[in-house]
């Protein structure tokens, strides 16, 4: 059985086993928002198993942090997910100036994209319109802030795969997938 962990601002951050969920409740490190119908027995009594927990002190852990990404070939490839921004290829990648240097283009985030050698050669020093090409997405500088998130543990991922579905008790706390809308 799986147990959803959320921050005080209702952001899901992790999934834990039932033992950890009960420990968090008994150590008063988490507020239980929802219980499963099942109980666990101990010498001192029978206890309902928490389904959704809110951990208030995680507000300090899950926060924005400032990141600095230098403008480099590697970071352009990373931003563009190692995919040509003209044809979606992932082979023979290079960096292309959207507006070529010969036409006044600069080495800036907004003017550089990942391109395969074939598309880069086809475009040459032409503008996008002259080459009759379109970008998959408009290039821009990466955000200066990133969200720190707690990754799921390997055991949590295994439990989710074995269960083949989200527990009903979690549904009101998680956003609905677009297919259910």
LOTOR-48398 format. One record per residue (C-alpha): z, x, y; residue number from 1. Coordinates in nm, 2 decimals, padded with zeros to 4 digits, m for minus. Last residue first. Layout:
! LOTOR-48398
<rec up="Z" east="X" north="Y" fivex="NUM"/>
...
***
This chain:
! LOTOR-48398
<rec up="m01.82" east="m01.10" north="01.62" fivex="181"/>
<rec up="m01.76" east="m00.98" north="01.26" fivex="180"/>
<rec up="m02.05" east="m00.73" north="01.26" fivex="179"/>
<rec up="m01.91" east="m00.57" north="01.58" fivex="178"/>
<rec up="m01.60" east="m00.46" north="01.39" fivex="177"/>
<rec up="m01.29" east="m00.64" north="01.52" fivex="176"/>
<rec up="m01.04" east="m00.44" north="01.72" fivex="175"/>
<rec up="m00.71" east="m00.36" north="01.54" fivex="174"/>
<rec up="m00.37" east="m00.51" north="01.59" fivex="173"/>
<rec up="m00.46" east="m00.87" north="01.49" fivex="172"/>
<rec up="m00.62" east="m00.75" north="01.17" fivex="171"/>
<rec up="m00.34" east="m00.53" north="01.04" fivex="170"/>
<rec up="m00.15" east="m00.79" north="00.83" fivex="169"/>
<rec up="m00.48" east="m00.87" north="00.65" fivex="168"/>
<rec up="m00.49" east="m00.52" north="00.50" fivex="167"/>
<rec up="m00.82" east="m00.35" north="00.57" fivex="166"/>
<rec up="m01.06" east="m00.30" north="00.29" fivex="165"/>
<rec up="m01.15" east="m00.10" north="m00.02" fivex="164"/>
<rec up="m00.79" east="m00.02" north="m00.13" fivex="163"/>
<rec up="m00.89" east="00.30" north="m00.30" fivex="162"/>
<rec up="m01.08" east="00.43" north="00.01" fivex="161"/>
<rec up="m00.79" east="00.35" north="00.24" fivex="160"/>
<rec up="m00.54" east="00.52" north="00.01" fivex="159"/>
<rec up="m00.76" east="00.83" north="m00.01" fivex="158"/>
<rec up="m00.79" east="00.85" north="00.37" fivex="157"/>
<rec up="m00.41" east="00.82" north="00.40" fivex="156"/>
<rec up="m00.36" east="01.09" north="00.14" fivex="155"/>
<rec up="m00.59" east="01.32" north="00.33" fivex="154"/>
<rec up="m00.39" east="01.26" north="00.65" fivex="153"/>
<rec up="m00.54" east="01.07" north="00.94" fivex="152"/>
<rec up="m00.59" east="01.27" north="01.25" fivex="151"/>
<rec up="m00.35" east="01.24" north="01.54" fivex="150"/>
<rec up="m00.55" east="01.19" north="01.86" fivex="149"/>
<rec up="m00.56" east="01.39" north="02.18" fivex="148"/>
<rec up="m00.80" east="01.22" north="02.41" fivex="147"/>
<rec up="m01.04" east="01.44" north="02.61" fivex="146"/>
<rec up="m01.07" east="01.51" north="02.97" fivex="145"/>
<rec up="m01.33" east="01.70" north="03.17" fivex="144"/>
<rec up="m01.60" east="01.47" north="03.05" fivex="143"/>
<rec up="m01.91" east="01.64" north="02.93" fivex="142"/>
<rec up="m02.18" east="01.70" north="03.19" fivex="141"/>
<rec up="m02.47" east="01.48" north="03.17" fivex="140"/>
<rec up="m02.81" east="01.45" north="02.99" fivex="139"/>
<rec up="m02.97" east="01.11" north="02.98" fivex="138"/>
<rec up="m03.00" east="00.98" north="02.62" fivex="137"/>
<rec up="m03.30" east="00.96" north="02.38" fivex="136"/>
<rec up="m03.52" east="01.12" north="02.64" fivex="135"/>
<rec up="m03.87" east="01.00" north="02.69" fivex="134"/>
<rec up="m04.21" east="01.17" north="02.67" fivex="133"/>
<rec up="m04.55" east="01.10" north="02.83" fivex="132"/>
<rec up="m04.59" east="01.47" north="02.91" fivex="131"/>
<rec up="m04.67" east="01.38" north="03.27" fivex="130"/>
<rec up="m04.38" east="01.13" north="03.28" fivex="129"/>
<rec up="m04.13" east="01.37" north="03.14" fivex="128"/>
<rec up="m04.23" east="01.63" north="03.39" fivex="127"/>
<rec up="m04.46" east="01.91" north="03.27" fivex="126"/>
<rec up="m04.36" east="02.28" north="03.23" fivex="125"/>
<rec up="m04.40" east="02.27" north="02.85" fivex="124"/>
<rec up="m04.35" east="01.92" north="02.71" fivex="123"/>
<rec up="m04.54" east="01.99" north="02.39" fivex="122"/>
<rec up="m04.37" east="02.33" north="02.35" fivex="121"/>
<rec up="m04.02" east="02.18" north="02.39" fivex="120"/>
<rec up="m04.12" east="01.90" north="02.15" fivex="119"/>
<rec up="m04.23" east="02.14" north="01.88" fivex="118"/>
<rec up="m03.95" east="02.38" north="01.93" fivex="117"/>
<rec up="m03.69" east="02.11" north="01.88" fivex="116"/>
<rec up="m03.51" east="02.00" north="02.20" fivex="115"/>
<rec up="m03.14" east="02.01" north="02.31" fivex="114"/>
<rec up="m03.12" east="01.91" north="02.67" fivex="113"/>
<rec up="m03.06" east="02.07" north="03.01" fivex="112"/>
<rec up="m03.11" east="01.93" north="03.36" fivex="111"/>
<rec up="m02.78" east="01.73" north="03.39" fivex="110"/>
<rec up="m02.57" east="02.01" north="03.24" fivex="109"/>
<rec up="m02.71" east="02.26" north="03.50" fivex="108"/>
<rec up="m02.94" east="02.56" north="03.46" fivex="107"/>
<rec up="m03.17" east="02.45" north="03.74" fivex="106"/>
<rec up="m03.51" east="02.28" north="03.78" fivex="105"/>
<rec up="m03.72" east="02.38" north="04.08" fivex="104"/>
<rec up="m04.07" east="02.31" north="03.94" fivex="103"/>
<rec up="m04.11" east="02.65" north="03.78" fivex="102"/>
<rec up="m03.76" east="02.61" north="03.64" fivex="101"/>
<rec up="m03.87" east="02.31" north="03.45" fivex="100"/>
<rec up="m03.73" east="01.96" north="03.51" fivex="99"/>
<rec up="m03.59" east="01.85" north="03.18" fivex="98"/>
<rec up="m03.51" east="02.22" north="03.11" fivex="97"/>
<rec up="m03.52" east="02.25" north="02.73" fivex="96"/>
<rec up="m03.27" east="02.43" north="02.50" fivex="95"/>
<rec up="m03.38" east="02.52" north="02.15" fivex="94"/>
<rec up="m03.36" east="02.37" north="01.80" fivex="93"/>
<rec up="m03.58" east="02.47" north="01.51" fivex="92"/>
<rec up="m03.46" east="02.17" north="01.30" fivex="91"/>
<rec up="m03.24" east="01.87" north="01.38" fivex="90"/>
<rec up="m03.51" east="01.63" north="01.48" fivex="89"/>
<rec up="m03.42" east="01.32" north="01.69" fivex="88"/>
<rec up="m03.76" east="01.31" north="01.86" fivex="87"/>
<rec up="m03.70" east="01.37" north="02.23" fivex="86"/>
<rec up="m03.33" east="01.46" north="02.26" fivex="85"/>
<rec up="m03.36" east="01.70" north="01.96" fivex="84"/>
<rec up="m03.03" east="01.67" north="01.77" fivex="83"/>
<rec up="m02.75" east="01.93" north="01.73" fivex="82"/>
<rec up="m02.50" east="01.65" north="01.84" fivex="81"/>
<rec up="m02.63" east="01.66" north="02.20" fivex="80"/>
<rec up="m02.30" east="01.77" north="02.34" fivex="79"/>
<rec up="m02.27" east="02.04" north="02.06" fivex="78"/>
<rec up="m02.62" east="02.17" north="02.13" fivex="77"/>
<rec up="m02.55" east="02.19" north="02.50" fivex="76"/>
<rec up="m02.22" east="02.36" north="02.42" fivex="75"/>
<rec up="m02.39" east="02.63" north="02.21" fivex="74"/>
<rec up="m02.65" east="02.69" north="02.47" fivex="73"/>
<rec up="m02.38" east="02.74" north="02.73" fivex="72"/>
<rec up="m02.22" east="02.56" north="03.02" fivex="71"/>
<rec up="m01.85" east="02.62" north="02.99" fivex="70"/>
<rec up="m01.65" east="02.33" north="02.86" fivex="69"/>
<rec up="m01.31" east="02.31" north="03.01" fivex="68"/>
<rec up="m01.06" east="02.06" north="02.86" fivex="67"/>
<rec up="m00.79" east="01.87" north="03.04" fivex="66"/>
<rec up="m00.56" east="01.67" north="02.81" fivex="65"/>
<rec up="m00.53" east="01.30" north="02.78" fivex="64"/>
<rec up="m00.25" east="01.15" north="02.59" fivex="63"/>
<rec up="m00.14" east="01.07" north="02.23" fivex="62"/>
<rec up="00.17" east="01.28" north="02.19" fivex="61"/>
<rec up="00.37" east="01.16" north="02.49" fivex="60"/>
<rec up="00.31" east="00.79" north="02.40" fivex="59"/>
<rec up="00.41" east="00.88" north="02.04" fivex="58"/>
<rec up="00.77" east="00.83" north="02.14" fivex="57"/>
<rec up="00.73" east="00.45" north="02.12" fivex="56"/>
<rec up="00.63" east="00.44" north="01.75" fivex="55"/>
<rec up="00.50" east="00.09" north="01.67" fivex="54"/>
<rec up="00.49" east="00.00" north="01.30" fivex="53"/>
<rec up="00.26" east="m00.24" north="01.12" fivex="52"/>
<rec up="00.30" east="m00.33" north="00.75" fivex="51"/>
<rec up="00.67" east="m00.27" north="00.70" fivex="50"/>
<rec up="00.80" east="m00.34" north="00.35" fivex="49"/>
<rec up="01.07" east="m00.61" north="00.32" fivex="48"/>
<rec up="01.40" east="m00.48" north="00.20" fivex="47"/>
<rec up="01.62" east="m00.56" north="m00.10" fivex="46"/>
<rec up="01.98" east="m00.44" north="m00.12" fivex="45"/>
<rec up="02.22" east="m00.14" north="m00.12" fivex="44"/>
<rec up="02.12" east="00.00" north="m00.46" fivex="43"/>
<rec up="01.75" east="m00.02" north="m00.35" fivex="42"/>
<rec up="01.48" east="m00.28" north="m00.40" fivex="41"/>
<rec up="01.14" east="m00.28" north="m00.23" fivex="40"/>
<rec up="01.00" east="m00.61" north="m00.09" fivex="39"/>
<rec up="00.65" east="m00.76" north="m00.07" fivex="38"/>
<rec up="00.54" east="m01.02" north="00.18" fivex="37"/>
<rec up="00.42" east="m00.74" north="00.41" fivex="36"/>
<rec up="00.60" east="m00.70" north="00.74" fivex="35"/>
<rec up="00.46" east="m00.69" north="01.10" fivex="34"/>
<rec up="00.57" east="m00.54" north="01.43" fivex="33"/>
<rec up="00.83" east="m00.30" north="01.30" fivex="32"/>
<rec up="00.97" east="m00.08" north="01.57" fivex="31"/>
<rec up="00.96" east="00.29" north="01.49" fivex="30"/>
<rec up="01.19" east="00.59" north="01.52" fivex="29"/>
<rec up="01.50" east="00.39" north="01.42" fivex="28"/>
<rec up="01.58" east="00.62" north="01.13" fivex="27"/>
<rec up="01.56" east="00.31" north="00.91" fivex="26"/>
<rec up="01.22" east="00.20" north="01.04" fivex="25"/>
<rec up="01.06" east="00.55" north="01.03" fivex="24"/>
<rec up="01.20" east="00.60" north="00.68" fivex="23"/>
<rec up="01.06" east="00.26" north="00.56" fivex="22"/>
<rec up="00.71" east="00.36" north="00.69" fivex="21"/>
<rec up="00.74" east="00.70" north="00.53" fivex="20"/>
<rec up="00.82" east="00.55" north="00.19" fivex="19"/>
<rec up="00.54" east="00.29" north="00.23" fivex="18"/>
<rec up="00.27" east="00.56" north="00.28" fivex="17"/>
<rec up="00.13" east="00.63" north="00.63" fivex="16"/>
<rec up="m00.17" east="00.54" north="00.84" fivex="15"/>
<rec up="m00.22" east="00.69" north="01.18" fivex="14"/>
<rec up="m00.30" east="00.65" north="01.55" fivex="13"/>
<rec up="m00.36" east="00.28" north="01.63" fivex="12"/>
<rec up="m00.33" east="00.23" north="02.01" fivex="11"/>
<rec up="m00.09" east="m00.06" north="02.09" fivex="10"/>
<rec up="00.05" east="00.09" north="02.42" fivex="9"/>
<rec up="00.37" east="00.18" north="02.24" fivex="8"/>
<rec up="00.17" east="00.38" north="02.00" fivex="7"/>
<rec up="00.06" east="00.25" north="01.66" fivex="6"/>
<rec up="00.12" east="00.34" north="01.29" fivex="5"/>
<rec up="m00.05" east="00.12" north="01.02" fivex="4"/>
<rec up="00.11" east="00.11" north="00.67" fivex="3"/>
<rec up="m00.09" east="00.12" north="00.35" fivex="2"/>
<rec up="00.00" east="00.00" north="00.00" fivex="1"/>
***
